[in-house]
Amino acid sequence: MWEEKNNTLYRKFEFKNFSEAFAFMTRVALAAEKMDHHPLWTNVYNKVEISLSTHDAGDTVTEKDRQLAKKIDGLL
């Protein structure tokens, strides 16, 4: 589940292997590009951590972040 912390929406995802994690990141990248709203994320092997905030709103969580989080959940 997404949690609000440090003015971001944060979630950690774990996959079977690196290929699955990278494929997920590719799907997220395409969705984020369509929304013109890009995540801060890290990837180490099968783990992906995503933090969402809106830079134009002073790096706070906005409805745009909630919409992207919902889209990301739909990509699992």
N, C-alpha and C positions, 0 to 999 in steps of 0.2 A: 504494500500500500504506500501511497505517497504521503509524506509527512512534511509539514511546514516547519522549517528550521533555518535560522540565520537569514531571514528574508528571502528564502527560496522554497520551492517545492522540490523535495528530494526523494529519490527512490533508488534502491540497489536491485539489480537483476542478476540472476545466476543461470547459466546455460550449461548444456552438456559438454561443450567444448568451445574452442576459439572460433571455429567456423560458424557455429550457431550464433555466438555473440556478435560476430562481425556482420552476419546476414541481418540480424536485428538492427544493428547500428545503421546499416545501409537503408533499411526501410524507414527508420526514424529520420535519417538525413533527408530522404525524399519528401516525407510529410512536413518536416520543419522548413524545408526550402519553399514548399508551396505556400506555407503560412508566413514566410519571411520572418521566422521567429526561431532562433537557433539556440540549442542547449549548450550548457557547459557540461562536459562529460569526460569520464575516464574509462579506460578499458585495460584490464590485465587478464590475459588468457580467457577464462569463461565468465568473468564478472564485468558488468557495465554499471557505472554509477552516473546518474543524471541529476543535475540541479537546474531548475528553471526559475528565471526571474526576468522582469521586463526592464531593460536598460533605460528606455525612454521614460519610464515612470520612477526613476531614481533607484533602480535595482530592487524593486519590491515585487511581490507576487500580485499578478493581475488576472483578470478573466482570460486573457490571452494565454497565460501559463496553464490555467486550468483546462482550457480547450486543448492545448498541445498534450498535456498529461493524459487526457481522455483518449486522444488519438493514439498516443504511444501504447496505452493499455490495450487498445484494439489491434495492435500489431504483434502481440505476443502469440 
